[in-house]
Amino acid sequence: MASYLPTPDLSHLKSADYHNVYEPAEDSFLLLDALELEAPFLNDQLQPRWCLEVGAGSGIVSTFLAGQVLGSRAVDFGTCFVVTDLNPRALPVTQATWARNGLALHRLHCIQTDFIRGWRPAAQGFDVLVFNPPYVVTSPEEVGSQPRGRGGIDGRQVIDQFLPIVPTILSDRGVFYLVLIEQNRPQEIISIMRDQYGLLGSIVAQRKAGIEYLYIVKFSRDTSTT
Ligand SMILES: C[S@@+](CC[C@H](N)C(=O)[O-])C[C@H]1O[C@@H](n2cnc3c(N)ncnc32)[C@H](O)[C@@H]1O
């Protein structure tokens, strides 16, 4: 998959920063590729008003969405960006990444919280929701806010906590992009979201990266039943 939009400038971050904050890797870059593929849909159809990235880390994904995918159209759409992270060290880094890439910080709301707990958008919900979760299969005790993602059993512990939240914060026309690996059982997650929450899922990007097989799954509401 060719990538044409430039990757955000992260040259302000040094190796020591990545002891505290997740260093972008193949999962992050596949998510950027998927958002780039989605750019015509996001700009021409969705024109999002509220965007949320859960687990912002270095800020590479929200910077790419705001700066490269939406770009100056975000001003026309009046788009506001919310990012959250459990890790208190991530949010100043995300702000620095936005600033480094020339993005207006008044459009960015940074919240240190678990998923999106304690915060609701003023509008009807989020039009774009993005999460590159801790998906790596580990022992249950390792799940937490470490910079390197730890996903517990089947890499699903954090993911499974977030799935029921998604329909409560997604706008009627909203879309949710989720990073998964094969061991997370993407098809099972697609079935859960359809059967329990009325959200339809499809794989919009996938790639083998080392020992991981990565997927980006896009969810939206099943409006055929309403
Ligand atoms: C795999 S990293 C992704 C970072 C960045 N979005 C990227 O793609 O490079 C996962 C991020 O989610 C954060 N995180 C883990 N559990 C979380 C939770 N329950 N609520 C909010 N953030 C969480 C971690 O601290 C980490 O920054």
The ligand as an SDF file (V2000), in Angstrom:
LIG
                    3D

 27 29  0  0  0  0  0  0  0  0999 V2000
   -0.1660    0.8110   21.2550 C   0  0  0  0  0  0  0  0  0  0  0  0
   -0.0350    2.3870   22.0410 S   0  0  0  0  0  0  0  0  0  0  0  0
   -0.5980    3.4470   20.7230 C   0  0  0  0  0  0  0  0  0  0  0  0
   -0.0170    4.8380   20.7590 C   0  0  0  0  0  0  0  0  0  0  0  0
   -0.3220    5.6920   19.5240 C   0  0  0  0  0  0  0  0  0  0  0  0
   -1.7330    5.8950   19.3680 N   0  0  0  0  0  0  0  0  0  0  0  0
    0.2340    5.0440   18.2830 C   0  0  0  0  0  0  0  0  0  0  0  0
   -0.5640    4.4980   17.5020 O   0  0  0  0  0  0  0  0  0  0  0  0
    1.4580    5.0750   18.0870 O   0  0  0  0  0  0  0  0  0  0  0  0
   -1.4230    2.3140   23.1660 C   0  0  0  0  0  0  0  0  0  0  0  0
   -1.6510    3.5800   23.9860 C   0  0  0  0  0  0  0  0  0  0  0  0
   -2.8690    3.4250   24.7190 O   0  0  0  0  0  0  0  0  0  0  0  0
   -2.6880    3.8970   26.0440 C   0  0  0  0  0  0  0  0  0  0  0  0
   -3.7050    3.2140   26.8710 N   0  0  0  0  0  0  0  0  0  0  0  0
   -3.7120    1.9360   27.2950 C   0  0  0  0  0  0  0  0  0  0  0  0
   -4.8390    1.6580   27.9720 N   0  0  0  0  0  0  0  0  0  0  0  0
   -5.5780    2.7990   27.9600 C   0  0  0  0  0  0  0  0  0  0  0  0
   -6.8430    3.1630   28.5060 C   0  0  0  0  0  0  0  0  0  0  0  0
   -7.5910    2.2840   29.2100 N   0  0  0  0  0  0  0  0  0  0  0  0
   -7.2940    4.4300   28.3210 N   0  0  0  0  0  0  0  0  0  0  0  0
   -6.5380    5.3340   27.6390 C   0  0  0  0  0  0  0  0  0  0  0  0
   -5.3230    5.0360   27.1060 N   0  0  0  0  0  0  0  0  0  0  0  0
   -4.8530    3.7940   27.2570 C   0  0  0  0  0  0  0  0  0  0  0  0
   -1.2440    3.5680   26.3700 C   0  0  0  0  0  0  0  0  0  0  0  0
   -0.7380    4.3600   27.4470 O   0  0  0  0  0  0  0  0  0  0  0  0
   -0.5680    3.8760   25.0250 C   0  0  0  0  0  0  0  0  0  0  0  0
   -0.2000    5.2320   24.9300 O   0  0  0  0  0  0  0  0  0  0  0  0
  1  2  1  0
  2  3  1  0
  2 10  1  0
  3  4  1  0
  4  5  1  0
  5  6  1  0
  5  7  1  0
  7  8  2  0
  7  9  1  0
 10 11  1  0
 11 12  1  0
 11 26  1  0
 12 13  1  0
 13 14  1  0
 13 24  1  0
 14 15  1  0
 14 23  1  0
 15 16  2  0
 16 17  1  0
 17 18  1  0
 17 23  2  0
 18 19  1  0
 18 20  2  0
 20 21  1  0
 21 22  2  0
 22 23  1  0
 24 25  1  0
 24 26  1  0
 26 27  1  0
M  CHG  2   2   1   9  -1
M  END
$$$$
